[in-house]
Amino acid sequence: MRVNYYDLTQSIGSLTHGETDIVALMATVACEVHHSDDRFDWTGFYRVTAPELLKIGPYQGGHGCLVIPFSRGVCGAAARTGVVQLVADVNAFEGHIACASSTQSEVVLPVWNDEGTLLGVFDIDSNQPAAFTQEDADQLAAILKSTFAQAR
């Protein structure tokens, strides 16, 4: 099954309308996105909990790394640069952290509120190589922007 971004956007918008709690929003987004597409093996957030440090947040799937410094891995790169990381082959990404050996590709998006505060990153892993497209990144970025604008 492939994600229908229109339906996913509507569902997340309806479920999160008026909510400002970061963890509640992250839990809802992780769940909805994870179950929307068979390509998504691990779907979740790493929250900024200290300067230059991410800790695992709400997620769906198997275990994840508990702590990721901004200086390491794909998630760290997204947090450090503020740029979406669309990685077709994680083994070719210098400094990739293998939280799960089955991961072949991933997309990681920085998550900001409307005050410009980096809340964390949204990470989706797949056991398929080159599983994600620019359309996936763009659609997910739009969902995150509208969902987390008011988050505190």
Buried (B, 14 or more C-beta within 10 A) or exposed (E): EEBEBEEBBEBBEEBBEEEEEBEBBBBBBBBBBBBBBEBBBBBBBBBBEEEEBBBBBBBBBEEBBEEBBBEBBBBBBBBBEEEBBBBBEBEEBEEBBEBBEEBBBBBBBBBBBEEEEBBBBBBBBBBBEEBBEEEBBEBBBEBBBEBBEBBE
